[in-house]
Amino acid sequence: MPEIVAIETPSLGDRSYLLVSGGAAAAVDPQRDIDRVEAVLRERGLRLTHVFETHVHNDYVTGGLELARRAGAEYVLAAAEPVAFERVGAVDGDEFPVGDVVVRAVHTPGHTPTHLSYVVLDEGRPVAVFTGGSLLYGTVGRTDLIGEDSTDRLTRAQFHSVRRLAAELPGDAGVHPTHGFGSFCSSQSTSGSTASTMFEERRSNLALTVDDEDTFVERLLGGLTAYPRYYAHMAPLNRSGPAPVDLSPPTAVDAVEVRRRVHAGQWVVDLRSRQAFARSHLAGTVNVEIGDSFVTYLGWTMPWGTPVTLVGDSTEEVGEAQRQLARIGIDRPAGGAAGGPGAWGAGGELRSYRRASFADVARAGDDIVVLDVRRLDEWAESRINGAVHIPLHELEARLAEVPAGEVWVHCATGYRAAIAASLLDRAGREVVAVDDEWPAAARHPSHQVRTGPPLALGRP
C-alpha cells in the first residue's frame, strides 16, 4: 500500500500531499515554500518523479513548478489550462506511474472548469483520491471564483463531478482534499474531520446527500460568503509561472527608517500580540498579530501591491510573516526589524488604547459608537442593535463613515477587531478594542442582539 504524507498549511486552511511508493514520491498541490516538501523527501531518501496540480489555485501561489524543476520531476496540470510554461498536460483518464502505484487523472470540473482529481491505483484497485477543490470533507469547493457568469454552470458541474467520484470509487478509498481546513475556497463549513473515506462522504457530504440538482445549487450558492480580495491575483500569477521563492531575511531597517516609512503613510505592520500592541505601540503602525490568521487578513485588508515593512519582537516572527506572505505572492517585504518597540520604535511617539469585553460594551450604554467589522454574512445572522457595520477589508477606505466619538470595535474573536482598532488609531481616532468572543455578546440583554436581514446602516 502506498503512504500519503500530509503537509498542512493552517494559515491558508490547505493541505499539500506526498504520495510515497517504492522509493518514489509525487507531490500534490505544493505550497510556495517548497523547502517543507524537500525536507520530507530528503529525510526519507525519496526520489520525486511527479508534481500534480489539481487546478490553477485561487488562494495561493503554487510552488509546484519550481519544485518540479529542482527535482527533475514531471509537472502535471490540466492540458486545457492556458499557461506560460512547459508542463505535462493531463486529460481525463491519463495515467502516471509513481513507484509501485499508478495515478489516474479524472476531470472533475466545478471549483474550476479544468479541475482534475487524481485517483491512486494499487494493483489496479483505487485506494485513494486527491480531490483538490472538488470533494471536500462534508462539502465541496466554492464555484464562484471564476466569475458570476459561470457560477451556476460550475455549481452544476460540481454536483456531477462529486457524484462521479462516489460512483467510481470504492467506499474504503481515502479522500484527500487540498481545501477545507479553514480555506475560503470551501463553499461552506466543512465537517471538521481530519480524514475521510468515500463511504463517509456518501453518508454526510452535501453533494451526495442532496439528490436534487436544483436544490443542491440553491443550498450551495446560498451558503457562499465573502472571500479575500487577494484571490483575484493568484490565478494570473500561477498561470504565468511563479518565480522561485526567496525567504532570505528582508533588508534590516532602523528606528529612523521605520519612522520615515510611517510618516510617508506606508504599511508598517507590527506582528506582536494584540494585547502587547494595545499597551504600547509606535503611532502609525498597523497591528496584524502573527499566527494562523495573519496572511489571510493582512492580504485581505492591505491594498494589493503596497510595500510592507514587518516589525516584531524577534527575527523568528518576521521570518514567519515573510514565509506566509510569500504564499500569496508578496515575495519580498520592503524591510524588517526585530527587538520590539524599544528598538525600532525608539524616538517615535508611542501610543496605547484600551481593551474591553462585551460586558464592558453593555455597561457603557448607548453613548458609545460600536463598530462591527465582521463579514456581511456574520452581521446578517446576528449583531448588536445600533452598531455600525463596516467589514474589516473595507474599513480603511470607509473611515470617514465611522461616526464621531470614541469607537468600540469588535469582531467575533478579537483578532479582526485588533486590526481595525490599529487602523482607527493610525487615523487619529480614539478607540477601544473589544477583545472577546462573540457568543458573550448575547449574554448581556442590554446589547439587544438581533437576528434577521441586515440593517440599512451605510453599505452592508
C-alpha positions in Angstrom: 0.0 0.0 0.0 1.3 3.5 -0.8 1.8 6.0 2.0 0.3 9.5 1.9 2.0 12.3 3.9 0.0 15.4 4.5 1.8 18.8 4.7 -0.5 21.2 6.4 -0.7 25.0 5.9 -3.1 26.1 8.7 -2.6 29.8 7.8 -4.5 29.2 4.5 -6.6 26.3 5.5 -5.0 24.0 3.0 -3.1 20.7 2.7 -0.4 19.6 0.3 0.5 15.9 0.0 3.3 13.5 -0.8 2.3 10.1 -2.3 5.1 7.6 -1.4 5.5 4.3 -3.1 8.6 2.1 -3.8 11.2 4.7 -3.0 9.5 7.2 -5.3 7.2 10.1 -4.5 4.8 12.5 -6.1 3.7 15.9 -4.7 0.2 17.1 -4.9 -0.7 20.9 -4.8 2.5 22.0 -3.1 2.6 25.5 -1.5 5.1 28.2 -2.5 7.5 27.4 0.3 8.7 24.1 -1.1 11.5 23.7 1.4 9.0 21.9 3.6 8.4 19.3 0.9 12.1 19.0 0.1 12.8 18.3 3.8 10.5 15.3 3.8 12.0 14.0 0.6 15.5 14.4 1.9 14.7 12.8 5.3 13.0 9.8 3.7 15.5 9.4 0.9 12.8 9.7 -1.7 13.0 10.5 -5.4 10.4 12.9 -6.6 9.0 11.8 -10.0 5.9 13.9 -10.4 4.2 17.1 -9.2 0.4 17.0 -9.7 -1.7 20.2 -9.6 -5.4 19.6 -9.2 -6.2 23.1 -10.5 -4.8 26.6 -11.0 -5.2 27.8 -7.5 -7.1 30.9 -6.5 -6.0 31.1 -2.8 -2.2 30.7 -3.0 0.8 30.8 -5.3 1.9 27.4 -6.2 5.4 26.0 -5.5 4.8 23.1 -7.9 6.6 24.4 -11.0 9.8 25.3 -9.1 9.6 22.0 -7.1 9.4 20.0 -10.3 12.2 21.9 -11.9 14.5 21.5 -8.9 13.8 17.8 -8.7 13.7 17.0 -12.4 10.2 15.7 -12.0 7.2 15.9 -14.4 4.9 18.8 -13.7 1.3 17.7 -14.4 -1.6 20.1 -14.9 -4.8 20.1 -16.9 -4.0 20.2 -20.6 -6.8 22.7 -21.2 -5.2 25.3 -18.8 -3.5 28.2 -20.7 -0.2 28.6 -19.0 3.1 30.4 -20.0 5.4 27.4 -19.3 6.1 23.9 -20.3 4.2 21.1 -18.4 2.7 17.7 -18.9 -0.9 18.4 -20.0 -3.2 15.9 -18.5 -6.7 14.9 -19.7 -9.3 12.6 -18.2 -8.1 9.0 -18.0 -4.3 9.7 -18.3 -2.2 7.5 -16.0 1.2 8.2 -14.4 3.4 5.6 -12.7 4.7 6.6 -9.2 6.8 3.8 -7.7 4.6 0.7 -7.5 1.3 2.5 -8.0 -0.5 4.4 -10.8 -2.1 7.8 -10.6 -5.1 8.4 -12.9 -6.4 11.9 -13.8 -10.1 12.4 -13.5 -11.8 15.5 -14.8 -13.9 16.9 -12.0 -15.0 20.4 -13.1 -16.7 22.7 -10.6 -14.3 24.5 -8.4 -12.6 25.4 -11.7 -13.6 24.4 -15.3 -10.5 22.2 -15.8 -10.2 20.8 -12.3 -8.6 17.3 -12.1 -8.8 14.8 -9.2 -6.1 12.1 -9.0 -7.0 8.5 -8.2 -4.3 6.3 -6.8 -4.5 2.7 -8.1 -2.7 -0.1 -6.2 -2.6 -3.2 -8.4 -5.4 -1.8 -10.4 -7.7 -1.0 -7.4 -8.5 2.6 -6.3 -7.2 3.1 -2.8 -7.2 6.9 -2.5 -8.1 10.1 -4.4 -6.7 13.6 -4.2 -9.7 15.8 -4.7 -8.2 19.3 -4.6 -11.1 21.7 -4.5 -13.8 19.3 -5.6 -14.9 16.8 -2.9 -14.1 18.3 0.5 -14.9 16.8 3.9 -18.7 17.2 4.2 -19.0 19.8 1.4 -17.4 20.9 -1.9 -15.2 23.7 -3.2 -16.8 27.0 -3.9 -17.8 27.6 -7.5 -17.9 31.4 -7.7 -14.3 32.3 -8.0 -14.1 32.3 -11.8 -16.9 34.8 -12.4 -20.5 35.4 -11.9 -21.4 34.3 -15.4 -20.0 30.8 -14.9 -21.1 30.2 -11.3 -24.4 28.4 -12.0 -22.8 26.2 -14.7 -19.8 25.3 -12.4 -22.0 24.6 -9.5 -24.0 22.1 -11.5 -20.7 20.6 -12.8 -19.5 20.3 -9.2 -22.7 18.3 -8.3 -22.0 15.8 -11.1 -18.2 15.6 -10.6 -18.6 14.6 -6.9 -21.2 12.0 -7.8 -18.9 10.6 -10.5 -16.2 10.1 -7.9 -18.7 8.5 -5.5 -19.9 6.1 -8.2 -16.5 5.1 -9.5 -14.5 4.7 -6.2 -14.9 2.0 -3.5 -16.1 3.0 -0.1 -12.7 2.4 1.6 -10.8 4.8 -0.8 -9.3 7.6 1.2 -10.3 11.1 0.4 -7.5 13.8 0.4 -8.7 17.3 -0.4 -6.5 20.3 -0.7 -9.0 22.8 0.7 -11.5 22.6 3.5 -9.4 23.1 6.7 -10.3 26.7 7.1 -9.8 27.8 3.5 -12.2 30.4 2.0 -12.1 28.1 -1.1 -14.6 25.9 0.7 -18.2 26.6 -0.3 -19.5 26.1 3.3 -18.1 24.9 6.6 -16.6 21.5 6.4 -17.3 18.6 8.7 -14.2 19.3 10.8 -12.8 15.9 10.0 -9.1 15.4 9.6 -9.6 12.2 7.5 -12.3 10.6 5.5 -13.3 7.9 3.0 -15.7 7.7 0.2 -18.1 5.7 2.4 -18.1 8.5 5.0 -18.6 11.2 2.3 -21.6 9.3 0.8 -23.2 9.5 4.2 -22.5 13.1 5.0 -21.4 15.2 2.0 -23.8 17.9 0.9 -23.3 16.9 -2.8 -24.1 13.3 -2.1 -27.0 13.6 0.4 -29.0 16.2 -1.6 -30.3 14.3 -4.6 -32.0 17.1 -6.5 -29.6 19.2 -8.5 -31.5 22.4 -8.3 -31.8 22.1 -4.5 -28.1 21.5 -4.3 -27.4 24.6 -6.4 -29.7 26.7 -4.2 -28.1 25.5 -1.0 -24.5 25.8 -2.2 -24.9 29.3 -3.6 -26.9 30.4 -0.6 -24.1 29.4 1.7 -21.3 31.3 0.0 -19.6 34.1 1.9 -17.1 36.8 1.1 -13.6 35.7 0.2 -10.2 37.6 0.4 -9.8 40.1 -2.4 -6.2 39.0 -3.0 -7.6 35.9 -4.6 -8.0 37.9 -7.8 -4.2 37.9 -8.2 -3.5 34.3 -7.5 -4.6 32.5 -10.7 -2.8 35.0 -13.0 0.4 34.5 -11.0 0.1 30.8 -11.2 -0.6 30.8 -15.0 2.4 33.0 -15.6 4.8 30.6 -13.8 5.8 31.8 -10.3 9.4 32.7 -9.8 11.5 30.8 -7.2 10.7 31.9 -3.7 13.3 33.9 -1.8 13.0 33.5 2.0 16.3 35.2 2.9 15.9 37.8 5.6 14.4 41.1 4.5 16.5 44.3 4.5 17.0 45.5 8.1 15.6 48.9 8.8 16.4 51.0 11.9 14.2 53.2 14.0 14.8 56.3 11.9 13.7 54.5 8.7 10.7 52.9 10.4 9.5 56.4 11.4 10.1 57.8 7.9 8.0 55.0 6.4 5.3 55.5 9.0 5.2 59.3 8.2 5.1 58.5 4.5 1.9 56.6 5.1 3.4 53.2 4.3 2.2 50.0 5.9 4.5 49.2 8.8 3.0 46.0 10.3 3.5 45.2 14.0 3.4 41.4 14.4 3.2 41.4 18.2 0.2 40.1 20.1 -2.9 42.4 20.1 -2.6 42.7 23.9 1.0 44.0 23.7 0.2 46.3 20.8 -2.7 47.9 22.8 -0.4 48.5 25.7 2.2 50.3 23.7 2.9 50.8 20.0 4.6 53.2 17.6 2.0 55.6 16.3 1.0 54.9 12.7 1.8 51.2 12.7 -0.8 48.5 11.9 -1.3 45.5 14.2 -1.7 42.2 12.5 -0.8 39.5 15.1 1.4 36.7 13.7 -0.5 33.4 13.7 -2.7 31.3 11.5 -5.0 34.2 10.6 -2.1 36.6 9.7 -1.8 36.2 6.0 -5.5 35.9 5.2 -6.4 39.2 7.0 -3.3 41.2 6.0 -3.7 40.1 2.4 -7.4 40.9 2.5 -7.0 44.3 4.3 -3.9 45.8 2.7 -4.2 47.3 -0.8 -2.6 44.9 -3.3 0.9 46.0 -4.2 1.5 48.1 -1.1 5.1 47.8 0.2 5.0 46.3 3.7 7.6 46.6 6.4 7.4 43.9 9.1 8.4 44.7 12.7 8.1 42.5 15.8 9.8 41.2 18.9 12.0 38.6 17.2 13.5 37.7 13.8 11.5 34.5 14.1 8.3 36.5 14.0 9.4 38.5 11.0 10.6 35.3 9.2 7.3 33.5 9.8 5.4 36.5 8.5 7.6 36.7 5.4 7.0 33.0 4.7 3.3 33.4 5.0 3.3 36.4 2.7 5.3 34.6 0.0 2.5 32.0 -0.2 0.2 34.7 -1.6 2.7 36.3 -3.9 4.1 39.0 -1.7 7.6 37.9 -2.2 9.9 40.4 -0.6 8.9 42.7 2.3 10.1 46.2 2.0 12.1 45.7 5.2 12.1 44.1 8.7 13.1 44.9 12.2 13.1 43.0 15.5 13.7 43.9 19.1 10.3 45.3 20.0 9.2 49.0 20.0 12.1 49.8 22.3 14.3 49.2 19.4 12.6 50.0 16.1 10.2 52.5 17.8 12.9 54.5 19.6 12.4 58.2 19.2 8.9 57.9 17.9 5.5 58.6 19.5 4.3 55.6 21.5 0.5 55.3 21.8 -1.9 52.9 23.6 -5.6 52.2 23.8 -8.0 50.2 26.0 -9.2 46.7 25.5 -12.7 45.7 26.6 -15.2 42.8 26.8 -18.7 42.6 25.6 -19.8 43.1 29.2 -17.9 46.4 29.2 -19.7 47.4 26.0 -23.1 46.6 27.7 -22.1 48.7 30.7 -21.1 51.6 28.5 -24.7 52.1 27.4 -25.9 53.9 24.3 -23.4 56.8 24.3 -20.6 55.0 22.5 -20.0 54.1 18.9 -20.0 50.4 18.4 -18.3 49.3 15.1 -18.8 45.7 13.9 -16.0 44.7 11.4 -17.2 41.1 10.7 -18.3 39.9 7.3 -21.7 40.6 5.9 -23.0 37.1 6.5 -22.0 37.2 10.1 -23.6 40.6 10.5 -26.8 39.3 8.9 -27.0 36.4 11.2 -26.8 38.4 14.4 -25.5 41.8 15.6 -25.7 44.4 18.4 -28.6 46.7 17.8 -27.5 50.1 16.8 -23.9 49.0 15.8 -22.3 50.4 12.7 -21.2 47.7 10.3 -18.1 48.1 8.0 -16.3 44.9 7.1 -12.6 44.9 8.0 -11.4 44.8 4.4 -13.4 47.9 3.6 -12.6 49.9 6.7 -9.5 51.9 5.6 -11.4 53.2 2.5 -14.5 54.0 4.6 -13.0 55.6 7.7 -15.0 58.8 7.0 -18.2 56.8 7.6 -17.3 56.0 11.2 -19.3 58.3 13.5 -17.5 60.8 15.6 -16.6 59.9 19.2 -14.7 57.1 20.8 -15.1 53.9 18.8 -15.6 50.5 20.4 -14.7 48.0 17.7 -15.5 44.3 17.7 -15.5 41.2 15.6 -16.1 37.5 16.5 -12.9 36.7 18.4 -10.9 40.0 18.8 -8.4 39.3 16.0 -10.0 41.4 13.3 -11.1 44.0 15.9 -7.4 44.5 16.8 -6.5 45.1 13.1 -9.4 47.6 12.8 -8.5 49.3 16.1 -5.0 49.9 14.9 -6.3 51.3 11.6 -8.6 53.7 13.5 -5.7 54.6 15.9 -3.5 55.2 12.9 -6.1 57.6 11.6 -6.1 59.5 14.9 -9.3 58.2 16.3 -9.9 57.3 19.9 -10.6 53.6 20.0 -11.4 50.7 22.4 -10.6 47.2 21.1 -13.2 44.6 22.2 -11.1 41.5 22.7 -13.9 39.0 23.4 -15.7 36.0 21.8 -19.0 36.9 20.0 -21.2 34.4 21.9 -20.5 36.5 25.0 -22.5 39.4 23.5 -25.8 37.5 23.7 -25.3 37.1 27.5 -25.9 40.8 28.0 -29.6 41.7 27.5 -28.8 45.4 27.1 -26.9 44.6 23.9 -30.2 43.7 22.2 -28.5 41.2 19.8 -30.7 41.0 16.8 -31.1 38.4 14.0 -32.5 38.7 10.5 -31.8 40.8 7.4 -29.0 43.3 7.7 -29.9 46.8 8.9 -29.5 49.7 6.5 -26.6 51.4 8.1 -24.5 52.7 5.2 -23.4 50.0 2.8 -23.7 46.5 4.2 
